[in-house]
């Protein structure tokens, strides 16, 4: 009976190692396609840039803000399964930023922006997303930026999706 228990223990241990190894491989594979990182948005009126990349595609968030103290924000970047779309989202997880943004710009390198949206408030704590007015920001080929004189200084989320320059064989 002891040898049967040892056999089961060895098989169970092998199975556990196999599952853990498979999980590590899956995490590594997804890390190659997407990631979410935390960063601090700093007030003081100084221009700051935060950048993340997946493979050769890169998202940079450049901003200047005033008031309050540092806020924790998140940036998610990801590549679609077919490598045709690259996405970037930058947001304050608490829903609303208390900083006043004097400027912002998101730049996607290696893509042409197909969709972008900016929000003054994000869905959190029972609130829903509140979009910026279309006249408050400009969507270019590779950038999304505030519109001078029209931007209301409120930003809590910015999302952009770009089509990669994927060549067919």
Secondary structure, DSSP 8 states (H G I E B T S, - for coil): -HHHHHHHHHHHHHHHHHHHHHHHHHHHHHHTTEEEEEEEE--SS--EEEEEEETTEEEEEEEEEESS--EEEEEEEEE-TTS-EEEEEEE-TTS---SEEEEEEEEEETEEEEEEEEEEE-S-TT---EE--GGGEEE-SSEEEE-TTT--S--SEEEEEEEE-----
